[in-house]
Amino acid sequence: MKYKFFAIPMIAATLALGGCSKFLEEKSQSDVIPKTVVDFRELLLGSGYPGKTNPAAMVYLMDDDVDLNCESGVSSGYPIVGTDPVKEDYLLYTWQPRQAEENGLGIRIGDQAGSTAYFKVYERIKGCNAVLDYVDDAIGTREEKDRVKAEALAVRAFHYFTLVNLYGDPYNQNPTGPGVPLKMTSSVEADSPARNTVAEVYDAIVKDLDEAARLMDPLPIVRKDFHINQPAIHILLSRVYLHMEKWEDCVAEADKAFALGATVPDLTNITAGRWISYDNAEVEWMTGSTYQEYNQTDYAPSRQFMASFGADDVRGKFGFSRPSNSENSPLLTKFLTNGTEAISQAVRASEAMMNRAEAYVQLNKLGDALKDLNAMRRRRIIGYADVSIGDKAVLLAEVREERRKEFCYEGFRWFDLRRYGRPSITHRYQHEPTEQILQYTLKEKDPAYTLPFPSSLLLRNPKLTQNPSASIPNRVGQ
């Protein structure tokens, strides 16, 4: 798909100058100033929507689904100085406080603000803001403008949800704690923005998604075009309410997604992977990657997690490839591959079902929760027979484990662990030159569950206060 190149700063400048002909004459001939709604929609797709690579994908290295593939002799790659993924990602994998300042090869990254997840996501928010500020003056119908505005609002909310779950504490544990700055317009401000509270960021997310739904719900539903649609917006709302522990709202938004045609198909007849694609009817929106930009040969699915899949569970059977060498860890094959990249970040109807199931448990509607849990398993496990669970704690654990299997490596697990209470995690790492394997532990409620800011960002914005995770002692393996 080809896009025109739109320079975001030029939008504000052009309108502020009232269409000054001198300004237009001096603009770069490679730039196109958006005039029509179609132009703004292309601007949003290219500069507001998540890109091919997800800046937050590094959290996959920090959760409990990943393991270093020590059995395959990953140390053989250590001499490749400067390109060794094992060393390069060591600081993230072992939750070190200096992860924001350097990588495992000792290369400074904290000075490179433009390469940080924080900076990259805000660049996308800037694209959304530019569209929202100026699309009303574009050439096009009211319905066309409403669709573009709804997309921009929903995508901006999606970005802020990512940021606040990287750099702020979990909403259900510290809503008044510092989150991230809210920048809701494309105007240039002299003062540096301070951090809004976690609750303020979540309120802004809900407001954006609610307005997106109001604008888009009356419009025809469009699927499979890489633009966010109505069911996806309501699924995202159910996700946000799940994190906020607003259980009734979570259920209501999941129900709305299904009322708009979202469906969870039976996958028990598949014979191969790659079901995270638009060929799967449950996928409402696909965007970017979450997993395969990291070397999955070395940082691979953990054996303990893999053992949780039954023999008849198609997610384990076809979602991973088993190399002929039994010592090798399995490779992930659930994602659609586009050349060398995997499109692994998607909003799909199965999330609405699992969000609703967890909310039902919390509302003590165990029968409804069990109905959703059994329905999901029937669609994923060959020959599955419904179970009956009457204990709330047991049912909650089963629902959460099912969620883990359903969405593994799609960017859910780290954020879920945070809202579950930030449990303790252990990772093993093989050190050279002795090849000794040591265990690194992320303690329960560890400060590292909230990422530190790189120093370059603090220098750019003096009001961006640092998180406690930056000043904890270096984590030592045992």
Secondary structure, DSSP 8 states (H G I E B T S, - for coil): -------HHHHHHHHHTTS-HHHHHHS-TT-----BHHHHHHHHHHHTS--SB-GGGGGGGGSTTEEE-GGGTGGGGTTSTTT-HHHHTHHHHTT-GGGGTB-TTS-B-TT-GGGSHHHHHHHHHHHHHHHHHHGGGSBS-HHHHHHHHHHHHHHHHHHHHHHHHHHS--TTT-TTSB------SS---SS-----BHHHHHHHHHHHHHHHHHHHTTS----SSSS--HHHHHHHHHHHHHHHT-HHHHHHHHHHHHHTT------TT--SS--BSTTSTTEEEE-SBSSTTS-TTTEEE-HHHHTTS-TTBHHHHTSEE--SSTTS--EE-SBEEETTEEE--EEEHHHHHHHHHHHHHHTT-HHHHHHHHHHHHHTTBTT--------HHHHHHHHHHHHHHHTTTTT-HHHHHHHTT---EEEEEEETTTTEEEEEEE-TT-GGGS----HHHHHH-TT----GGGSS------
